[in-house]
Amino acid sequence: MARVDVVISDVHMLTPAEGLELAAWLGEHHPSIPVILASGSPAIAANEKWKAYPNVTDFVPKPSAVERIEMLARTQAAERDTSPN
């Protein structure tokens, strides 16, 4: 079975779920997998609803540099590798 080190998702997706719903599902079923969310919506960034999800480790406003998302993903994957859980 493949191992998922980190999930990167946009907050707004067409179907089957929005990014926050994905984060909630992952938090319930796979709480050790960190989630990085992104959105181009200033309202999402301002209301910070994403902070209610303990497995959401970072929020990246768009547009953002691919290098920033890559650095966050690598950091979360490395921290997961060294975590005792």
N, CA, C and O atoms as a GROMACS GRO file, in nm:
protein
  340
    1MET      N    1   0.083  -0.117   0.000
    1MET     CA    2   0.000   0.000   0.000
    1MET      C    3   0.088   0.124   0.000
    1MET      O    4   0.189   0.130   0.071
    2ALA      N    5   0.050   0.222  -0.080
    2ALA     CA    6   0.126   0.347  -0.088
    2ALA      C    7   0.101   0.432   0.037
    2ALA      O    8  -0.008   0.428   0.094
    3ARG      N    9   0.201   0.506   0.076
    3ARG     CA   10   0.189   0.594   0.192
    3ARG      C   11   0.172   0.738   0.143
    3ARG      O   12   0.242   0.782   0.052
    4VAL      N   13   0.079   0.809   0.202
    4VAL     CA   14   0.057   0.950   0.172
    4VAL      C   15   0.124   1.030   0.282
    4VAL      O   16   0.090   1.015   0.400
    5ASP      N   17   0.218   1.116   0.245
    5ASP     CA   18   0.289   1.196   0.344
    5ASP      C   19   0.221   1.329   0.375
    5ASP      O   20   0.227   1.377   0.488
    6VAL      N   21   0.157   1.387   0.275
    6VAL     CA   22   0.091   1.517   0.293
    6VAL      C   23  -0.013   1.533   0.182
    6VAL      O   24   0.006   1.484   0.070
    7VAL      N   25  -0.122   1.602   0.213
    7VAL     CA   26  -0.225   1.631   0.114
    7VAL      C   27  -0.226   1.781   0.089
    7VAL      O   28  -0.228   1.861   0.183
    8ILE      N   29  -0.225   1.819  -0.038
    8ILE     CA   30  -0.235   1.960  -0.077
    8ILE      C   31  -0.366   1.974  -0.154
    8ILE      O   32  -0.390   1.902  -0.251
    9SER      N   33  -0.450   2.067  -0.110
    9SER     CA   34  -0.582   2.082  -0.173
    9SER      C   35  -0.621   2.228  -0.180
    9SER      O   36  -0.586   2.308  -0.094
   10ASP      N   37  -0.694   2.261  -0.284
   10ASP     CA   38  -0.759   2.391  -0.292
   10ASP      C   39  -0.880   2.387  -0.200
   10ASP      O   40  -0.938   2.280  -0.179
   11VAL      N   41  -0.919   2.499  -0.145
   11VAL     CA   42  -1.038   2.505  -0.061
   11VAL      C   43  -1.163   2.484  -0.146
   11VAL      O   44  -1.256   2.415  -0.104
   12HIS      N   45  -1.165   2.544  -0.264
   12HIS     CA   46  -1.282   2.533  -0.352
   12HIS      C   47  -1.256   2.431  -0.462
   12HIS      O   48  -1.169   2.451  -0.547
   13MET      N   49  -1.331   2.321  -0.458
   13MET     CA   50  -1.324   2.218  -0.562
   13MET      C   51  -1.464   2.197  -0.615
   13MET      O   52  -1.562   2.230  -0.547
   14LEU      N   53  -1.475   2.143  -0.733
   14LEU     CA   54  -1.608   2.122  -0.792
   14LEU      C   55  -1.684   2.010  -0.723
   14LEU      O   56  -1.792   2.033  -0.668
   15THR      N   57  -1.630   1.890  -0.726
   15THR     CA   58  -1.695   1.775  -0.663
   15THR      C   59  -1.587   1.672  -0.632
   15THR      O   60  -1.480   1.681  -0.692
   16PRO      N   61  -1.606   1.581  -0.546
   16PRO     CA   62  -1.726   1.555  -0.467
   16PRO      C   63  -1.729   1.637  -0.338
   16PRO      O   64  -1.833   1.642  -0.273
   17ALA      N   65  -1.621   1.700  -0.300
   17ALA     CA   66  -1.621   1.772  -0.172
   17ALA      C   67  -1.534   1.897  -0.184
   17ALA      O   68  -1.449   1.908  -0.272
   18GLU      N   69  -1.559   1.988  -0.095
   18GLU     CA   70  -1.476   2.107  -0.083
   18GLU      C   71  -1.350   2.071  -0.003
   18GLU      O   72  -1.347   1.968   0.065
   19GLY      N   73  -1.251   2.155  -0.010
   19GLY     CA   74  -1.125   2.129   0.060
   19GLY      C   75  -1.140   2.117   0.210
   19GLY      O   76  -1.073   2.036   0.273
   20LEU      N   77  -1.229   2.198   0.269
   20LEU     CA   78  -1.251   2.188   0.413
   20LEU      C   79  -1.319   2.056   0.449
   20LEU      O   80  -1.291   1.999   0.554
   21GLU      N   81  -1.409   2.008   0.364
   21GLU     CA   82  -1.471   1.878   0.386
   21GLU      C   83  -1.367   1.767   0.375
   21GLU      O   84  -1.369   1.672   0.452
   22LEU      N   85  -1.277   1.780   0.280
   22LEU     CA   86  -1.168   1.684   0.266
   22LEU      C   87  -1.081   1.684   0.390
   22LEU      O   88  -1.043   1.578   0.441
   23ALA      N   89  -1.048   1.803   0.440
   23ALA     CA   90  -0.966   1.814   0.561
   23ALA      C   91  -1.036   1.749   0.680
   23ALA      O   92  -0.973   1.681   0.761
   24ALA      N   93  -1.167   1.771   0.691
   24ALA     CA   94  -1.243   1.710   0.802
   24ALA      C   95  -1.242   1.558   0.791
   24ALA      O   96  -1.223   1.489   0.890
   25TRP      N   97  -1.264   1.506   0.670
   25TRP     CA   98  -1.264   1.361   0.650
   25TRP      C   99  -1.127   1.302   0.682
   25TRP      O  100  -1.117   1.200   0.750
   26LEU      N  101  -1.022   1.367   0.634
   26LEU     CA  102  -0.887   1.318   0.663
   26LEU      C  103  -0.859   1.324   0.812
   26LEU      O  104  -0.798   1.232   0.868
   27GLY      N  105  -0.902   1.431   0.877
   27GLY     CA  106  -0.882   1.443   1.021
   27GLY      C  107  -0.949   1.332   1.099
   27GLY      O  108  -0.897   1.287   1.202
   28GLU      N  109  -1.064   1.288   1.051
   28GLU     CA  110  -1.137   1.180   1.117
   28GLU      C  111  -1.078   1.043   1.086
   28GLU      O  112  -1.067   0.959   1.176
   29HIS      N  113  -1.040   1.020   0.962
   29HIS     CA  114  -0.997   0.887   0.919
   29HIS      C  115  -0.845   0.868   0.913
   29HIS      O  116  -0.796   0.756   0.926
   30HIS      N  117  -0.773   0.976   0.894
   30HIS     CA  118  -0.626   0.970   0.883
   30HIS      C  119  -0.565   1.094   0.950
   30HIS      O  120  -0.503   1.176   0.882
   31PRO      N  121  -0.581   1.108   1.080
   31PRO     CA  122  -0.539   1.232   1.148
   31PRO      C  123  -0.390   1.260   1.144
   31PRO      O  124  -0.348   1.373   1.168
   32SER      N  125  -0.310   1.160   1.114
   32SER     CA  126  -0.165   1.185   1.110
   32SER      C  127  -0.119   1.245   0.978
   32SER      O  128  -0.003   1.285   0.966
   33ILE      N  129  -0.207   1.253   0.878
   33ILE     CA  130  -0.168   1.309   0.749
   33ILE      C  131  -0.192   1.461   0.752
   33ILE      O  132  -0.306   1.505   0.765
   34PRO      N  133  -0.086   1.540   0.740
   34PRO     CA  134  -0.103   1.685   0.738
   34PRO      C  135  -0.167   1.731   0.607
   34PRO      O  136  -0.148   1.671   0.501
   35VAL      N  137  -0.244   1.840   0.617
   35VAL     CA  138  -0.313   1.897   0.502
   35VAL      C  139  -0.267   2.042   0.484
   35VAL      O  140  -0.264   2.120   0.579
   36ILE      N  141  -0.232   2.075   0.361
   36ILE     CA  142  -0.199   2.213   0.324
   36ILE      C  143  -0.310   2.260   0.231
   36ILE      O  144  -0.335   2.198   0.128
   37LEU      N  145  -0.378   2.369   0.268
   37LEU     CA  146  -0.486   2.422   0.187
   37LEU      C  147  -0.442   2.548   0.115
   37LEU      O  148  -0.358   2.624   0.163
   38ALA      N  149  -0.500   2.569  -0.002
   38ALA     CA  150  -0.472   2.690  -0.080
   38ALA      C  151  -0.604   2.747  -0.128
   38ALA      O  152  -0.701   2.674  -0.149
   39SER      N  153  -0.608   2.880  -0.146
   39SER     CA  154  -0.726   2.944  -0.202
   39SER      C  155  -0.689   3.082  -0.255
   39SER      O  156  -0.602   3.150  -0.202
   40GLY      N  157  -0.758   3.120  -0.362
   40GLY     CA  158  -0.743   3.253  -0.416
   40GLY      C  159  -0.847   3.348  -0.361
   40GLY      O  160  -0.849   3.466  -0.398
   41SER      N  161  -0.933   3.299  -0.274
   41SER     CA  162  -1.040   3.381  -0.218
   41SER      C  163  -0.992   3.459  -0.096
   41SER      O  164  -0.952   3.399   0.004
   42PRO      N  165  -0.994   3.592  -0.103
   42PRO     CA  166  -0.955   3.671   0.014
   42PRO      C  167  -1.045   3.644   0.135
   42PRO      O  168  -1.001   3.655   0.249
   43ALA      N  169  -1.172   3.608   0.111
   43ALA     CA  170  -1.264   3.579   0.221
   43ALA      C  171  -1.221   3.456   0.299
   43ALA      O  172  -1.231   3.453   0.422
   44ILE      N  173  -1.173   3.354   0.229
   44ILE     CA  174  -1.126   3.232   0.296
   44ILE      C  175  -1.004   3.264   0.382
   44ILE      O  176  -0.994   3.219   0.497
   45ALA      N  177  -0.913   3.340   0.327
   45ALA     CA  178  -0.792   3.376   0.402
   45ALA      C  179  -0.829   3.461   0.524
   45ALA      O  180  -0.770   3.444   0.631
   46ALA      N  181  -0.924   3.552   0.509
   46ALA     CA  182  -0.960   3.644   0.617
   46ALA      C  183  -1.037   3.575   0.729
   46ALA      O  184  -1.013   3.605   0.846
   47ASN      N  185  -1.129   3.484   0.696
   47ASN     CA  186  -1.211   3.425   0.803
   47ASN      C  187  -1.142   3.310   0.875
   47ASN      O  188  -1.185   3.270   0.983
   48GLU      N  189  -1.038   3.257   0.817
   48GLU     CA  190  -0.953   3.156   0.880
   48GLU      C  191  -1.030   3.034   0.933
   48GLU      O  192  -0.991   2.977   1.035
   49LYS      N  193  -1.138   2.994   0.865
   49LYS     CA  194  -1.212   2.874   0.905
   49LYS      C  195  -1.123   2.751   0.904
   49LYS      O  196  -1.145   2.656   0.980
   50TRP      N  197  -1.023   2.754   0.820
   50TRP     CA  198  -0.932   2.639   0.808
   50TRP      C  199  -0.857   2.612   0.937
   50TRP      O  200  -0.810   2.500   0.958
   51LYS      N  201  -0.845   2.711   1.025
   51LYS     CA  202  -0.773   2.690   1.152
   51LYS      C  203  -0.848   2.598   1.248
   51LYS      O  204  -0.791   2.552   1.346
   52ALA      N  205  -0.976   2.571   1.219
   52ALA     CA  206  -1.055   2.483   1.305
   52ALA      C  207  -1.018   2.336   1.287
   52ALA      O  208  -1.062   2.251   1.364
   53TYR      N  209  -0.939   2.307   1.186
   53TYR     CA  210  -0.903   2.169   1.155
   53TYR      C  211  -0.759   2.143   1.201
   53TYR      O  212  -0.666   2.197   1.142
   54PRO      N  213  -0.740   2.061   1.305
   54PRO     CA  214  -0.606   2.043   1.360
   54PRO      C  215  -0.506   1.980   1.263
   54PRO      O  216  -0.385   1.998   1.280
   55ASN      N  217  -0.553   1.908   1.163
   55ASN     CA  218  -0.461   1.847   1.068
   55ASN      C  219  -0.423   1.941   0.954
   55ASN      O  220  -0.336   1.907   0.874
   56VAL      N  221  -0.488   2.059   0.946
   56VAL     CA  222  -0.447   2.159   0.846
   56VAL      C  223  -0.330   2.235   0.904
   56VAL      O  224  -0.344   2.312   0.999
   57THR      N  225  -0.214   2.212   0.846
   57THR     CA  226  -0.091   2.269   0.900
   57THR      C  227  -0.056   2.404   0.841
   57THR      O  228   0.012   2.485   0.904
   58ASP      N  229  -0.104   2.429   0.718
   58ASP     CA  230  -0.069   2.554   0.651
   58ASP      C  231  -0.181   2.595   0.557
   58ASP      O  232  -0.257   2.512   0.506
   59PHE      N  233  -0.190   2.727   0.536
   59PHE     CA  234  -0.280   2.784   0.436
   59PHE      C  235  -0.196   2.873   0.347
   59PHE      O  236  -0.120   2.957   0.395
   60VAL      N  237  -0.210   2.855   0.217
   60VAL     CA  238  -0.132   2.932   0.121
   60VAL      C  239  -0.228   3.010   0.032
   60VAL      O  240  -0.306   2.951  -0.043
   61PRO      N  241  -0.224   3.144   0.041
   61PRO     CA  242  -0.309   3.223  -0.048
   61PRO      C  243  -0.256   3.216  -0.191
   61PRO      O  244  -0.135   3.211  -0.213
   62LYS      N  245  -0.349   3.215  -0.287
   62LYS     CA  246  -0.307   3.213  -0.427
   62LYS      C  247  -0.320   3.353  -0.484
   62LYS      O  248  -0.404   3.430  -0.436
   63PRO      N  249  -0.243   3.390  -0.581
   63PRO     CA  250  -0.142   3.303  -0.641
   63PRO      C  251  -0.022   3.289  -0.548
   63PRO      O  252   0.014   3.383  -0.476
   64SER      N  253   0.036   3.176  -0.550
   64SER     CA  254   0.155   3.153  -0.467
   64SER      C  255   0.259   3.079  -0.550
   64SER      O  256   0.227   3.014  -0.650
   65ALA      N  257   0.379   3.091  -0.507
   65ALA     CA  258   0.489   3.026  -0.578
   65ALA      C  259   0.488   2.876  -0.552
   65ALA      O  260   0.468   2.832  -0.438
   66VAL      N  261   0.509   2.801  -0.654
   66VAL     CA  262   0.517   2.655  -0.643
   66VAL      C  263   0.626   2.617  -0.543
   66VAL      O  264   0.612   2.519  -0.470
   67GLU      N  265   0.731   2.694  -0.540
   67GLU     CA  266   0.842   2.664  -0.449
   67GLU      C  267   0.798   2.670  -0.304
   67GLU      O  268   0.843   2.591  -0.222
   68ARG      N  269   0.708   2.765  -0.270
   68ARG     CA  270   0.659   2.776  -0.131
   68ARG      C  271   0.577   2.654  -0.093
   68ARG      O  272   0.593   2.598   0.015
   69ILE      N  273   0.488   2.612  -0.182
   69ILE     CA  274   0.408   2.493  -0.154
   69ILE      C  275   0.496   2.370  -0.144
   69ILE      O  276   0.476   2.285  -0.057
   70GLU      N  277   0.595   2.359  -0.232
   70GLU     CA  278   0.687   2.246  -0.226
   70GLU      C  279   0.764   2.244  -0.094
   70GLU      O  280   0.780   2.138  -0.034
   71MET      N  281   0.810   2.361  -0.050
   71MET     CA  282   0.885   2.368   0.076
   71MET      C  283   0.797   2.326   0.194
   71MET      O  284   0.842   2.252   0.281
   72LEU      N  285   0.671   2.374   0.196
   72LEU     CA  286   0.580   2.335   0.304
   72LEU      C  287   0.553   2.186   0.303
   72LEU      O  288   0.552   2.122   0.408
   73ALA      N  289   0.530   2.129   0.185
   73ALA     CA  290   0.503   1.986   0.174
   73ALA      C  291   0.624   1.904   0.219
   73ALA      O  292   0.609   1.807   0.292
   74ARG      N  293   0.742   1.943   0.176
   74ARG     CA  294   0.863   1.871   0.218
   74ARG      C  295   0.884   1.880   0.369
   74ARG      O  296   0.923   1.782   0.432
   75THR      N  297   0.857   1.997   0.427
   75THR     CA  298   0.872   2.015   0.571
   75THR      C  299   0.774   1.926   0.647
   75THR      O  300   0.813   1.859   0.743
   76GLN      N  301   0.648   1.924   0.604
   76GLN     CA  302   0.548   1.840   0.671
   76GLN      C  303   0.581   1.691   0.657
   76GLN      O  304   0.566   1.615   0.753
   77ALA      N  305   0.626   1.650   0.540
   77ALA     CA  306   0.663   1.509   0.519
   77ALA      C  307   0.781   1.470   0.607
   77ALA      O  308   0.782   1.361   0.665
   78ALA      N  309   0.879   1.558   0.618
   78ALA     CA  310   0.995   1.531   0.702
   78ALA      C  311   0.956   1.523   0.850
   78ALA      O  312   1.004   1.437   0.923
   79GLU      N  313   0.868   1.615   0.894
   79GLU     CA  314   0.823   1.611   1.032
   79GLU      C  315   0.743   1.485   1.061
   79GLU      O  316   0.750   1.430   1.171
   80ARG      N  317   0.668   1.441   0.964
   80ARG     CA  318   0.591   1.316   0.981
   80ARG      C  319   0.685   1.197   0.992
   80ARG      O  320   0.658   1.104   1.067
   81ASP      N  321   0.794   1.199   0.917
   81ASP     CA  322   0.892   1.090   0.923
   81ASP      C  323   0.958   1.079   1.060
   81ASP      O  324   0.994   0.970   1.103
   82THR      N  325   0.974   1.195   1.128
   82THR     CA  326   1.043   1.193   1.257
   82THR      C  327   0.947   1.188   1.375
   82THR      O  328   0.990   1.182   1.490
   83SER      N  329   0.816   1.191   1.347
   83SER     CA  330   0.717   1.188   1.453
   83SER      C  331   0.708   1.047   1.512
   83SER      O  332   0.716   0.948   1.438
   84PRO      N  333   0.690   1.036   1.645
   84PRO     CA  334   0.678   0.903   1.707
   84PRO      C  335   0.547   0.833   1.675
   84PRO      O  336   0.534   0.713   1.699
   85ASN      N  337   0.447   0.905   1.621
   85ASN     CA  338   0.317   0.843   1.590
   85ASN      C  339   0.328   0.766   1.466
   85ASN      O  340   0.231   0.706   1.422
   0.00000   0.00000   0.00000
